[in-house]
């Protein structure tokens, strides 16, 4: 079980770092032009998109670093819970934009975050 938690945490961390860096350093218009599923960024202010990117990067660090360094490992489930809340918000946005298939993908990420949160609690 511990191995599965590490694998999922690392995969999520990589995904959230890549996603967060894009949101933090690219313009909204550039992000929206990358894929049709990224059009949601135009519904938010540039500051909000950058904030979401920052939260994703910090959450990714929180999934790995506390357990890896054995410094406050109780922060891992909190980081996973925080990212699960971000994904819950993403699901709401996707459903409001009538993007149910992408909402299912976001629900999958939410489930993986919940798996890490519960497994590390």
MOPAC internal coordinates of N, CA, C and O (Angstrom, degrees):
PM7 1SCF
backbone

  N    0.0000 0     0.00 0     0.00 0    0    0    0
  C    1.4512 1     0.00 0     0.00 0    1    0    0
  C    1.5285 1   110.45 1     0.00 0    2    1    0
  O    1.2310 1   120.73 1   140.00 1    3    2    1
  N    1.3288 1   116.21 1   -40.00 1    3    2    1
  C    1.4560 1   119.89 1  -179.59 1    5    3    2
  C    1.5317 1   110.94 1   -61.75 1    6    5    3
  O    1.2310 1   120.59 1   140.47 1    7    6    5
  N    1.3273 1   116.47 1   -39.53 1    7    6    5
  C    1.4636 1   120.33 1   178.99 1    9    7    6
  C    1.5199 1   110.66 1   -63.40 1   10    9    7
  O    1.2310 1   120.41 1   136.73 1   11   10    9
  N    1.3213 1   116.82 1   -43.27 1   11   10    9
  C    1.4673 1   120.70 1   178.82 1   13   11   10
  C    1.5315 1   110.70 1   -62.45 1   14   13   11
  O    1.2310 1   120.26 1   139.75 1   15   14   13
  N    1.3126 1   117.10 1   -40.25 1   15   14   13
  C    1.4657 1   120.53 1   178.05 1   17   15   14
  C    1.5217 1   111.56 1   -63.52 1   18   17   15
  O    1.2310 1   120.38 1   138.53 1   19   18   17
  N    1.3274 1   116.87 1   -41.47 1   19   18   17
  C    1.4644 1   120.30 1   178.24 1   21   19   18
  C    1.5254 1   111.09 1   -64.58 1   22   21   19
  O    1.2310 1   120.68 1   135.91 1   23   22   21
  N    1.3204 1   116.31 1   -44.09 1   23   22   21
  C    1.4669 1   120.18 1  -178.97 1   25   23   22
  C    1.5245 1   110.36 1   -62.07 1   26   25   23
  O    1.2310 1   120.56 1   131.48 1   27   26   25
  N    1.3193 1   116.53 1   -48.52 1   27   26   25
  C    1.4654 1   120.32 1  -179.38 1   29   27   26
  C    1.5239 1   110.21 1   -63.90 1   30   29   27
  O    1.2310 1   120.07 1   137.62 1   31   30   29
  N    1.3250 1   117.47 1   -42.38 1   31   30   29
  C    1.4656 1   120.41 1   179.96 1   33   31   30
  C    1.5255 1   111.05 1   -62.00 1   34   33   31
  O    1.2310 1   119.83 1   137.12 1   35   34   33
  N    1.3181 1   117.93 1   -42.88 1   35   34   33
  C    1.4620 1   120.87 1   179.34 1   37   35   34
  C    1.5252 1   111.35 1   -65.76 1   38   37   35
  O    1.2310 1   120.56 1   136.09 1   39   38   37
  N    1.3307 1   116.53 1   -43.91 1   39   38   37
  C    1.4686 1   119.39 1   179.41 1   41   39   38
  C    1.5299 1   110.98 1   -62.31 1   42   41   39
  O    1.2310 1   120.90 1   136.09 1   43   42   41
  N    1.3255 1   115.88 1   -43.91 1   43   42   41
  C    1.4621 1   119.33 1   177.39 1   45   43   42
  C    1.5245 1   110.87 1   -63.39 1   46   45   43
  O    1.2310 1   120.45 1   137.20 1   47   46   45
  N    1.3228 1   116.74 1   -42.80 1   47   46   45
  C    1.4670 1   120.44 1  -178.91 1   49   47   46
  C    1.5274 1   110.78 1   -60.32 1   50   49   47
  O    1.2310 1   120.28 1   134.94 1   51   50   49
  N    1.3177 1   117.06 1   -45.06 1   51   50   49
  C    1.4654 1   120.17 1   179.09 1   53   51   50
  C    1.5245 1   109.88 1   -62.00 1   54   53   51
  O    1.2310 1   120.44 1   134.24 1   55   54   53
  N    1.3279 1   116.77 1   -45.76 1   55   54   53
  C    1.4533 1   120.54 1  -179.21 1   57   55   54
  C    1.5258 1   111.46 1   -61.84 1   58   57   55
  O    1.2310 1   120.17 1   136.32 1   59   58   57
  N    1.3268 1   117.29 1   -43.68 1   59   58   57
  C    1.4661 1   120.66 1  -178.48 1   61   59   58
  C    1.5267 1   111.96 1   -71.60 1   62   61   59
  O    1.2310 1   119.28 1   146.12 1   63   62   61
  N    1.3182 1   118.97 1   -33.88 1   63   62   61
  C    1.4685 1   120.21 1   176.61 1   65   63   62
  C    1.5231 1   109.75 1   -65.55 1   66   65   63
  O    1.2310 1   120.17 1   132.57 1   67   66   65
  N    1.3223 1   117.29 1   -47.43 1   67   66   65
  C    1.4635 1   120.37 1   179.92 1   69   67   66
  C    1.5316 1   110.19 1   -61.27 1   70   69   67
  O    1.2310 1   120.78 1   133.31 1   71   70   69
  N    1.3138 1   116.11 1   -46.69 1   71   70   69
  C    1.4579 1   120.60 1   179.97 1   73   71   70
  C    1.5249 1   111.33 1   -64.23 1   74   73   71
  O    1.2310 1   120.59 1   136.08 1   75   74   73
  N    1.3128 1   116.48 1   -43.92 1   75   74   73
  C    1.4569 1   120.87 1  -178.21 1   77   75   74
  C    1.5172 1   113.03 1   -66.61 1   78   77   75
  O    1.2310 1   120.40 1   139.23 1   79   78   77
  N    1.3187 1   116.84 1   -40.77 1   79   78   77
  C    1.4655 1   120.28 1   178.85 1   81   79   78
  C    1.5230 1   109.94 1   -63.00 1   82   81   79
  O    1.2310 1   120.60 1   138.69 1   83   82   81
  N    1.3313 1   116.46 1   -41.31 1   83   82   81
  C    1.4621 1   119.67 1   177.22 1   85   83   82
  C    1.5188 1   112.08 1   -59.98 1   86   85   83
  O    1.2310 1   120.76 1   134.71 1   87   86   85
  N    1.3266 1   116.15 1   -45.29 1   87   86   85
  C    1.4654 1   120.24 1  -179.47 1   89   87   86
  C    1.5275 1   111.60 1   -68.12 1   90   89   87
  O    1.2310 1   120.66 1   146.80 1   91   90   89
  N    1.3096 1   116.35 1   -33.20 1   91   90   89
  C    1.4596 1   120.76 1  -176.14 1   93   91   90
  C    1.5250 1   112.68 1   -77.09 1   94   93   91
  O    1.2310 1   120.24 1   144.88 1   95   94   93
  N    1.3295 1   117.16 1   -35.12 1   95   94   93
  C    1.4605 1   119.55 1  -171.01 1   97   95   94
  C    1.5269 1   115.56 1  -112.74 1   98   97   95
  O    1.2310 1   119.57 1   166.45 1   99   98   97
  N    1.3299 1   118.42 1   -13.55 1   99   98   97
  C    1.4636 1   120.25 1   178.71 1  101   99   98
  C    1.5260 1   110.39 1  -100.34 1  102  101   99
  O    1.2310 1   120.98 1   -29.02 1  103  102  101
  N    1.3226 1   115.73 1   150.98 1  103  102  101
  C    1.4586 1   120.19 1   175.72 1  105  103  102
  C    1.5291 1   109.34 1   -70.14 1  106  105  103
  O    1.2310 1   121.04 1   -28.48 1  107  106  105
  N    1.3270 1   115.62 1   151.52 1  107  106  105
  C    1.4718 1   120.92 1  -179.89 1  109  107  106
  C    1.5210 1   111.22 1   -54.96 1  110  109  107
  O    1.2310 1   120.24 1   136.76 1  111  110  109
  N    1.3296 1   117.15 1   -43.24 1  111  110  109
  C    1.4637 1   121.16 1  -177.25 1  113  111  110
  C    1.5264 1   110.93 1   -62.60 1  114  113  111
  O    1.2310 1   120.75 1   142.48 1  115  114  113
  N    1.3186 1   116.17 1   -37.52 1  115  114  113
  C    1.4681 1   121.25 1   178.20 1  117  115  114
  C    1.5331 1   110.11 1   -67.13 1  118  117  115
  O    1.2310 1   120.52 1   137.03 1  119  118  117
  N    1.3212 1   116.62 1   -42.97 1  119  118  117
  C    1.4672 1   120.71 1   178.58 1  121  119  118
  C    1.5246 1   110.11 1   -62.48 1  122  121  119
  O    1.2310 1   120.41 1   134.76 1  123  122  121
  N    1.3336 1   116.83 1   -45.24 1  123  122  121
  C    1.4609 1   121.28 1  -178.77 1  125  123  122
  C    1.5277 1   111.37 1   -64.21 1  126  125  123
  O    1.2310 1   120.34 1   149.34 1  127  126  125
  N    1.3339 1   116.95 1   -30.66 1  127  126  125
  C    1.4538 1   120.66 1  -179.48 1  129  127  126
  C    1.5091 1   113.85 1   -76.84 1  130  129  127
  O    1.2310 1   120.04 1   163.11 1  131  130  129
  N    1.3271 1   117.52 1   -16.89 1  131  130  129
  C    1.4620 1   121.35 1  -177.99 1  133  131  130
  C    1.5243 1   111.35 1   -68.15 1  134  133  131
  O    1.2310 1   120.26 1   135.60 1  135  134  133
  N    1.3164 1   117.11 1   -44.40 1  135  134  133
  C    1.4660 1   120.93 1  -178.33 1  137  135  134
  C    1.5206 1   109.07 1  -151.27 1  138  137  135
  O    1.2310 1   121.29 1   -29.75 1  139  138  137
  N    1.3154 1   115.14 1   150.25 1  139  138  137
  C    1.4636 1   119.01 1   179.64 1  141  139  138
  C    1.5328 1   111.23 1   -63.88 1  142  141  139
  O    1.2310 1   120.06 1   152.15 1  143  142  141
  N    1.3189 1   117.49 1   -27.85 1  143  142  141
  C    1.4674 1   120.61 1  -179.95 1  145  143  142
  C    1.5193 1   112.16 1   -73.60 1  146  145  143
  O    1.2310 1   120.23 1   170.08 1  147  146  145
  N    1.3407 1   117.17 1    -9.92 1  147  146  145
  C    1.4588 1   120.34 1  -179.74 1  149  147  146
  C    1.5268 1   112.13 1   -95.75 1  150  149  147
  O    1.2310 1   119.89 1  -171.16 1  151  150  149
  N    1.3092 1   117.81 1     8.84 1  151  150  149
  C    1.4498 1   121.21 1  -179.27 1  153  151  150
  C    1.5107 1   114.21 1   -64.50 1  154  153  151
  O    1.2310 1   120.40 1   163.24 1  155  154  153
  N    1.3048 1   116.84 1   -16.76 1  155  154  153
  C    1.4674 1   120.59 1  -179.70 1  157  155  154
  C    1.5216 1   112.04 1   -59.64 1  158  157  155
  O    1.2310 1   119.90 1   152.94 1  159  158  157
  N    1.3429 1   117.80 1   -27.06 1  159  158  157
  C    1.4677 1   119.66 1  -176.72 1  161  159  158
  C    1.5233 1   111.83 1   -61.45 1  162  161  159
  O    1.2310 1   120.19 1   153.74 1  163  162  161
  N    1.3255 1   117.23 1   -26.26 1  163  162  161
  C    1.4611 1   120.32 1   179.96 1  165  163  162
  C    1.5248 1   111.66 1   -73.58 1  166  165  163
  O    1.2310 1   120.17 1   166.30 1  167  166  165
  N    1.3332 1   117.28 1   -13.70 1  167  166  165
  C    1.4633 1   121.95 1   177.19 1  169  167  166
  C    1.5292 1   111.82 1   -83.23 1  170  169  167
  O    1.2310 1   120.12 1   171.33 1  171  170  169
  N    1.3313 1   117.38 1    -8.67 1  171  170  169
  C    1.4564 1   122.55 1  -175.99 1  173  171  170
  C    1.5207 1   110.10 1  -120.43 1  174  173  171
  O    1.2310 1   120.85 1   -22.54 1  175  174  173
  N    1.3133 1   115.99 1   157.46 1  175  174  173
  C    1.4620 1   120.37 1   177.32 1  177  175  174
  C    1.5295 1   109.39 1   -70.89 1  178  177  175
  O    1.2310 1   120.27 1   -22.48 1  179  178  177
  N    1.3318 1   117.08 1   157.52 1  179  178  177
  C    1.4685 1   119.24 1   177.02 1  181  179  178
  C    1.5292 1   112.10 1   -57.51 1  182  181  179
  O    1.2310 1   120.48 1   142.29 1  183  182  181
  N    1.3223 1   116.69 1   -37.71 1  183  182  181
  C    1.4625 1   119.78 1   178.90 1  185  183  182
  C    1.5191 1   112.45 1   -64.59 1  186  185  183
  O    1.2310 1   120.49 1   140.92 1  187  186  185
  N    1.3251 1   116.67 1   -39.08 1  187  186  185
  C    1.4632 1   120.16 1   179.33 1  189  187  186
  C    1.5269 1   110.62 1   -66.19 1  190  189  187
  O    1.2310 1   120.39 1   139.10 1  191  190  189
  N    1.3242 1   116.85 1   -40.90 1  191  190  189
  C    1.4737 1   120.35 1   178.96 1  193  191  190
  C    1.5207 1   109.82 1   -64.09 1  194  193  191
  O    1.2310 1   120.12 1   137.37 1  195  194  193
  N    1.3195 1   117.38 1   -42.63 1  195  194  193
  C    1.4623 1   120.76 1   178.38 1  197  195  194
  C    1.5295 1   111.07 1   -65.29 1  198  197  195
  O    1.2310 1   120.44 1   142.00 1  199  198  197
  N    1.3268 1   116.76 1   -38.00 1  199  198  197
  C    1.4643 1   120.26 1   177.49 1  201  199  198
  C    1.5264 1   110.82 1   -63.17 1  202  201  199
  O    1.2310 1   120.26 1   136.76 1  203  202  201
  N    1.3310 1   117.12 1   -43.24 1  203  202  201
  C    1.4664 1   120.61 1   177.97 1  205  203  202
  C    1.5250 1   109.57 1   -61.02 1  206  205  203
  O    1.2310 1   120.29 1   137.89 1  207  206  205
  N    1.3356 1   117.06 1   -42.11 1  207  206  205
  C    1.4608 1   120.44 1   177.65 1  209  207  206
  C    1.5193 1   112.30 1   -61.27 1  210  209  207
  O    1.2310 1   120.51 1   138.00 1  211  210  209
  N    1.3272 1   116.64 1   -42.00 1  211  210  209
  C    1.4602 1   120.67 1   178.22 1  213  211  210
  C    1.5269 1   111.11 1   -63.96 1  214  213  211
  O    1.2310 1   120.59 1   136.81 1  215  214  213
  N    1.3232 1   116.48 1   -43.19 1  215  214  213
  C    1.4689 1   120.72 1   178.37 1  217  215  214
  C    1.5281 1   110.27 1   -61.16 1  218  217  215
  O    1.2310 1   120.33 1   139.21 1  219  218  217
  N    1.3331 1   116.98 1   -40.79 1  219  218  217
  C    1.4634 1   119.84 1   179.52 1  221  219  218
  C    1.5298 1   111.52 1   -64.45 1  222  221  219
  O    1.2310 1   120.25 1   138.25 1  223  222  221
  N    1.3234 1   117.13 1   -41.75 1  223  222  221
  C    1.4659 1   119.99 1   179.50 1  225  223  222
  C    1.5279 1   110.79 1   -66.05 1  226  225  223
  O    1.2310 1   120.43 1   134.69 1  227  226  225
  N    1.3141 1   116.79 1   -45.31 1  227  226  225
  C    1.4685 1   119.94 1   178.37 1  229  227  226
  C    1.5294 1   111.21 1   -64.15 1  230  229  227
  O    1.2310 1   120.39 1   140.98 1  231  230  229
  N    1.3264 1   116.86 1   -39.02 1  231  230  229
  C    1.4670 1   120.54 1   177.04 1  233  231  230
  C    1.5227 1   111.46 1   -63.32 1  234  233  231
  O    1.2310 1   120.69 1   139.61 1  235  234  233
  N    1.3293 1   116.28 1   -40.39 1  235  234  233
  C    1.4656 1   120.20 1   178.39 1  237  235  234
  C    1.5264 1   110.50 1   -62.38 1  238  237  235
  O    1.2310 1   120.78 1   136.77 1  239  238  237
  N    1.3223 1   116.12 1   -43.23 1  239  238  237
  C    1.4736 1   119.56 1   177.18 1  241  239  238
  C    1.5236 1   110.15 1   -62.72 1  242  241  239
  O    1.2310 1   120.50 1   140.96 1  243  242  241
  N    1.3248 1   116.66 1   -39.04 1  243  242  241
  C    1.4582 1   120.94 1  -179.99 1  245  243  242
  C    1.5207 1   113.95 1   -68.49 1  246  245  243
  O    1.2310 1   120.40 1   156.79 1  247  246  245
  N    1.3296 1   116.84 1   -23.21 1  247  246  245
  C    1.4666 1   120.10 1   177.21 1  249  247  246
  C    1.5257 1   111.93 1   -72.68 1  250  249  247
  O    1.2310 1   120.37 1   151.00 1  251  250  249
  N    1.3241 1   116.90 1   -29.00 1  251  250  249
  C    1.4624 1   120.60 1  -170.67 1  253  251  250
  C    1.5336 1   113.41 1  -112.07 1  254  253  251
  O    1.2310 1   120.86 1   126.40 1  255  254  253
  N    1.3260 1   115.95 1   -53.60 1  255  254  253
  C    1.4706 1   119.51 1  -168.09 1  257  255  254
  C    1.5250 1   115.31 1   -60.11 1  258  257  255
  O    1.2310 1   118.56 1   134.81 1  259  258  257
  N    1.3373 1   120.35 1   -45.19 1  259  258  257
  C    1.4739 1   117.42 1  -178.54 1  261  259  258
  C    1.5274 1   113.30 1   -59.64 1  262  261  259
  O    1.2310 1   120.17 1   137.93 1  263  262  261
  N    1.3224 1   117.28 1   -42.07 1  263  262  261
  C    1.4684 1   119.63 1  -179.35 1  265  263  262
  C    1.5261 1   110.85 1   -74.30 1  266  265  263
  O    1.2310 1   120.43 1   141.38 1  267  266  265
  N    1.3318 1   116.78 1   -38.62 1  267  266  265
  C    1.4544 1   120.84 1  -178.33 1  269  267  266
  C    1.5284 1   111.53 1   -65.27 1  270  269  267
  O    1.2310 1   120.72 1   137.83 1  271  270  269
  N    1.3206 1   116.24 1   -42.17 1  271  270  269
  C    1.4622 1   121.38 1  -178.36 1  273  271  270
  C    1.5211 1   112.75 1   -89.50 1  274  273  271
  O    1.2310 1   120.37 1   173.28 1  275  274  273
  N    1.3299 1   116.90 1    -6.72 1  275  274  273
  C    1.4630 1   123.84 1  -176.66 1  277  275  274
  C    1.5269 1   111.17 1    55.43 1  278  277  275
  O    1.2310 1   121.37 1  -140.04 1  279  278  277
  N    1.3245 1   114.99 1    39.96 1  279  278  277
  C    1.4672 1   121.92 1   175.10 1  281  279  278
  C    1.5189 1   106.73 1  -118.63 1  282  281  279
  O    1.2310 1   120.47 1   -70.48 1  283  282  281
  N    1.3101 1   116.70 1   109.52 1  283  282  281
  C    1.4669 1   123.33 1  -178.89 1  285  283  282
  C    1.5282 1   112.16 1    54.60 1  286  285  283
  O    1.2310 1   119.83 1  -123.96 1  287  286  285
  N    1.3484 1   117.93 1    56.04 1  287  286  285
  C    1.4647 1   119.79 1  -179.30 1  289  287  286
  C    1.5318 1   113.33 1   -62.83 1  290  289  287
  O    1.2310 1   120.12 1   167.01 1  291  290  289
  N    1.3284 1   117.38 1   -12.99 1  291  290  289
  C    1.4646 1   119.84 1   177.39 1  293  291  290
  C    1.5326 1   111.49 1   -69.10 1  294  293  291
  O    1.2310 1   120.28 1   170.54 1  295  294  293
  N    1.3325 1   117.07 1    -9.46 1  295  294  293
  C    1.4647 1   120.52 1   177.19 1  297  295  294
  C    1.5344 1   112.43 1   -77.62 1  298  297  295
  O    1.2310 1   120.15 1   160.09 1  299  298  297
  N    1.3342 1   117.32 1   -19.91 1  299  298  297
  C    1.4743 1   120.39 1  -178.84 1  301  299  298
  C    1.5275 1   111.76 1   -59.42 1  302  301  299
  O    1.2310 1   119.11 1   128.59 1  303  302  301
  N    1.3473 1   119.30 1   -51.41 1  303  302  301
  C    1.4678 1   117.08 1   179.63 1  305  303  302
  C    1.5306 1   112.53 1   -64.08 1  306  305  303
  O    1.2310 1   120.02 1   150.40 1  307  306  305
  N    1.3259 1   117.56 1   -29.60 1  307  306  305
  C    1.4674 1   119.60 1   177.45 1  309  307  306
  C    1.5254 1   110.90 1   -68.62 1  310  309  307
  O    1.2310 1   120.32 1   139.95 1  311  310  309
  N    1.3341 1   116.99 1   -40.05 1  311  310  309
  C    1.4643 1   120.59 1   176.79 1  313  311  310
  C    1.5287 1   110.18 1   -64.48 1  314  313  311
  O    1.2310 1   120.82 1   137.35 1  315  314  313
  N    1.3309 1   116.05 1   -42.65 1  315  314  313
  C    1.4622 1   119.84 1   179.22 1  317  315  314
  C    1.5268 1   110.73 1   -64.17 1  318  317  315
  O    1.2310 1   120.57 1   140.42 1  319  318  317
  N    1.3223 1   116.52 1   -39.58 1  319  318  317
  C    1.4645 1   120.19 1   177.51 1  321  319  318
  C    1.5287 1   110.73 1   -64.81 1  322  321  319
  O    1.2310 1   120.50 1   138.41 1  323  322  321
  N    1.3187 1   116.66 1   -41.59 1  323  322  321
  C    1.4627 1   120.22 1   177.33 1  325  323  322
  C    1.5161 1   111.98 1   -60.64 1  326  325  323
  O    1.2310 1   120.40 1   136.55 1  327  326  325
  N    1.3330 1   116.83 1   -43.45 1  327  326  325
  C    1.4606 1   119.80 1   177.97 1  329  327  326
  C    1.5295 1   111.22 1   -67.83 1  330  329  327
  O    1.2310 1   120.19 1   146.51 1  331  330  329
  N    1.3261 1   117.24 1   -33.49 1  331  330  329
  C    1.4636 1   120.03 1   175.47 1  333  331  330
  C    1.5268 1   110.21 1   -63.00 1  334  333  331
  O    1.2310 1   120.36 1   142.13 1  335  334  333
  N    1.3197 1   116.91 1   -37.87 1  335  334  333
  C    1.4708 1   120.20 1   177.27 1  337  335  334
  C    1.5263 1   110.99 1   -67.46 1  338  337  335
  O    1.2310 1   120.29 1   141.68 1  339  338  337
  N    1.3228 1   117.05 1   -38.32 1  339  338  337
  C    1.4673 1   120.07 1   175.14 1  341  339  338
  C    1.5248 1   109.65 1   -59.86 1  342  341  339
  O    1.2310 1   120.68 1   136.78 1  343  342  341
  N    1.3261 1   116.31 1   -43.22 1  343  342  341
  C    1.4608 1   119.83 1  -179.00 1  345  343  342
  C    1.5238 1   111.46 1   -70.11 1  346  345  343
  O    1.2310 1   119.85 1   147.83 1  347  346  345
  N    1.3212 1   117.89 1   -32.17 1  347  346  345
  C    1.4656 1   119.88 1   174.47 1  349  347  346
  C    1.5230 1   109.90 1   -61.95 1  350  349  347
  O    1.2310 1   120.64 1   138.67 1  351  350  349
  N    1.3241 1   116.37 1   -41.33 1  351  350  349
  C    1.4563 1   120.22 1   175.49 1  353  351  350
  C    1.5221 1   111.24 1   -63.56 1  354  353  351
  O    1.2310 1   120.44 1   141.04 1  355  354  353
  N    1.3257 1   116.76 1   -38.96 1  355  354  353
  C    1.4627 1   120.75 1   178.66 1  357  355  354
  C    1.5268 1   110.87 1   -63.24 1  358  357  355
  O    1.2310 1   120.58 1   140.46 1  359  358  357
  N    1.3213 1   116.50 1   -39.54 1  359  358  357
  C    1.4735 1   120.37 1   178.72 1  361  359  358
  C    1.5256 1   109.90 1   -62.49 1  362  361  359
  O    1.2310 1   120.47 1   136.56 1  363  362  361
  N    1.3220 1   116.70 1   -43.44 1  363  362  361
  C    1.4677 1   120.64 1   179.06 1  365  363  362
  C    1.5287 1   110.21 1   -60.81 1  366  365  363
  O    1.2310 1   120.50 1   134.29 1  367  366  365
  N    1.3356 1   116.65 1   -45.71 1  367  366  365
  C    1.4660 1   120.47 1   179.47 1  369  367  366
  C    1.5252 1   110.36 1   -61.29 1  370  369  367
  O    1.2310 1   120.37 1   135.82 1  371  370  369
  N    1.3243 1   116.89 1   -44.18 1  371  370  369
  C    1.4774 1   120.83 1  -179.20 1  373  371  370
  C    1.5288 1   111.03 1   -62.86 1  374  373  371
  O    1.2310 1   120.37 1   138.10 1  375  374  373
  N    1.3048 1   116.89 1   -41.90 1  375  374  373
  C    1.4643 1   119.46 1  -179.82 1  377  375  374
  C    1.5256 1   110.89 1   -67.56 1  378  377  375
  O    1.2310 1   120.26 1   141.22 1  379  378  377
  N    1.3207 1   117.11 1   -38.78 1  379  378  377
  C    1.4660 1   120.10 1   177.33 1  381  379  378
  C    1.5242 1   111.44 1   -65.47 1  382  381  379
  O    1.2310 1   120.68 1   148.24 1  383  382  381
  N    1.3258 1   116.30 1   -31.76 1  383  382  381
  C    1.4653 1   120.66 1   178.42 1  385  383  382
  C    1.5281 1   111.83 1   -86.15 1  386  385  383
  O    1.2310 1   120.66 1  -176.12 1  387  386  385
  N    1.3155 1   116.34 1     3.88 1  387  386  385
  C    1.4701 1   122.43 1  -179.20 1  389  387  386
  C    1.5416 1   111.57 1    58.75 1  390  389  387
  O    1.2310 1   121.82 1  -128.44 1  391  390  389
  N    1.3203 1   114.12 1    51.56 1  391  390  389
  C    1.4653 1   122.52 1   176.71 1  393  391  390
  C    1.5296 1   109.04 1  -122.89 1  394  393  391
  O    1.2310 1   120.20 1  -111.79 1  395  394  393
  N    1.3408 1   117.23 1    68.21 1  395  394  393
  C    1.4703 1   119.65 1  -172.99 1  397  395  394
  C    1.5302 1   114.34 1   -65.61 1  398  397  395
  O    1.2310 1   119.59 1   147.05 1  399  398  397
  N    1.3207 1   118.38 1   -32.95 1  399  398  397
  C    1.4653 1   118.94 1  -178.84 1  401  399  398
  C    1.5277 1   111.23 1   -68.91 1  402  401  399
  O    1.2310 1   120.51 1   140.44 1  403  402  401
  N    1.3230 1   116.64 1   -39.56 1  403  402  401
  C    1.4658 1   119.58 1   177.41 1  405  403  402
  C    1.5258 1   109.68 1   -70.49 1  406  405  403
  O    1.2310 1   120.47 1   147.62 1  407  406  405
  N    1.3293 1   116.72 1   -32.38 1  407  406  405
  C    1.4675 1   120.47 1   176.08 1  409  407  406
  C    1.5289 1   110.37 1   -61.75 1  410  409  407
  O    1.2310 1   120.19 1   143.65 1  411  410  409
  N    1.3212 1   117.23 1   -36.35 1  411  410  409
  C    1.4721 1   120.37 1   177.15 1  413  411  410
  C    1.5283 1   110.95 1   -64.50 1  414  413  411
  O    1.2310 1   120.39 1   140.73 1  415  414  413
  N    1.3206 1   116.86 1   -39.27 1  415  414  413
  C    1.4610 1   120.37 1   176.69 1  417  415  414
  C    1.5287 1   110.19 1   -62.89 1  418  417  415
  O    1.2310 1   120.92 1   135.71 1  419  418  417
  N    1.3283 1   115.84 1   -44.29 1  419  418  417
  C    1.4657 1   119.70 1   177.76 1  421  419  418
  C    1.5263 1   111.37 1   -63.15 1  422  421  419
  O    1.2310 1   120.45 1   143.69 1  423  422  421
  N    1.3306 1   116.75 1   -36.31 1  423  422  421
  C    1.4747 1   120.05 1   175.26 1  425  423  422
  C    1.5227 1   110.83 1   -63.34 1  426  425  423
  O    1.2310 1   120.39 1   144.59 1  427  426  425
  N    1.3235 1   116.86 1   -35.41 1  427  426  425
  C    1.4701 1   120.56 1   176.15 1  429  427  426
  C    1.5202 1   111.48 1   -62.84 1  430  429  427
  O    1.2310 1   120.74 1   136.09 1  431  430  429
  N    1.3400 1   116.19 1   -43.91 1  431  430  429
  C    1.4696 1   119.73 1   176.42 1  433  431  430
  C    1.5281 1   110.37 1   -63.47 1  434  433  431
  O    1.2310 1   120.58 1   139.49 1  435  434  433
  N    1.3248 1   116.50 1   -40.51 1  435  434  433
  C    1.4618 1   120.56 1   177.84 1  437  435  434
  C    1.5308 1   109.92 1   -59.75 1  438  437  435
  O    1.2310 1   120.25 1   136.47 1  439  438  437
  N    1.3256 1   117.12 1   -43.53 1  439  438  437
  C    1.4639 1   121.16 1  -179.93 1  441  439  438
  C    1.5300 1   110.88 1   -63.65 1  442  441  439
  O    1.2310 1   120.15 1   139.83 1  443  442  441
  N    1.3276 1   117.32 1   -40.17 1  443  442  441
  C    1.4706 1   120.10 1   178.64 1  445  443  442
  C    1.5268 1   110.92 1   -66.35 1  446  445  443
  O    1.2310 1   120.44 1   141.30 1  447  446  445
  N    1.3250 1   116.77 1   -38.70 1  447  446  445
  C    1.4686 1   120.08 1   176.23 1  449  447  446
  C    1.5300 1   110.39 1   -63.90 1  450  449  447
  O    1.2310 1   120.74 1   138.77 1  451  450  449
  N    1.3298 1   116.19 1   -41.23 1  451  450  449
  C    1.4668 1   120.40 1   178.64 1  453  451  450
  C    1.5349 1   110.41 1   -64.64 1  454  453  451
  O    1.2310 1   120.43 1   141.95 1  455  454  453
  N    1.3433 1   116.78 1   -38.05 1  455  454  453
  C    1.4670 1   121.50 1   177.02 1  457  455  454
  C    1.5275 1   110.45 1   -58.60 1  458  457  455
  O    1.2310 1   120.51 1   134.25 1  459  458  457
  N    1.3300 1   116.63 1   -45.75 1  459  458  457
  C    1.4647 1   120.50 1   179.77 1  461  459  458
  C    1.5254 1   109.93 1   -67.84 1  462  461  459
  O    1.2310 1   120.24 1   137.36 1  463  462  461
  N    1.3191 1   117.15 1   -42.64 1  463  462  461
  C    1.4711 1   120.78 1  -178.81 1  465  463  462
  C    1.5335 1   110.57 1   -60.58 1  466  465  463
  O    1.2310 1   120.50 1   133.22 1  467  466  465
  N    1.3051 1   116.64 1   -46.78 1  467  466  465
  C    1.4692 1   120.85 1  -178.69 1  469  467  466
  C    1.5287 1   110.68 1   -70.65 1  470  469  467
  O    1.2310 1   120.74 1   137.67 1  471  470  469
  N    1.3313 1   116.19 1   -42.33 1  471  470  469
  C    1.4541 1   119.92 1  -178.37 1  473  471  470
  C    1.5161 1   114.65 1   -66.84 1  474  473  471
  O    1.2310 1   120.39 1   150.38 1  475  474  473
  N    1.3324 1   116.85 1   -29.62 1  475  474  473
  C    1.4659 1   120.57 1  -179.40 1  477  475  474
  C    1.5344 1   112.99 1   -96.43 1  478  477  475
  O    1.2310 1   120.54 1   176.32 1  479  478  477
  N    1.3194 1   116.57 1    -3.68 1  479  478  477
  C    1.4880 1   119.81 1  -179.82 1  481  479  478
  C    1.5063 1   111.29 1   -73.68 1  482  481  479
  O    1.2310 1   120.10 1   180.00 1  483  482  481

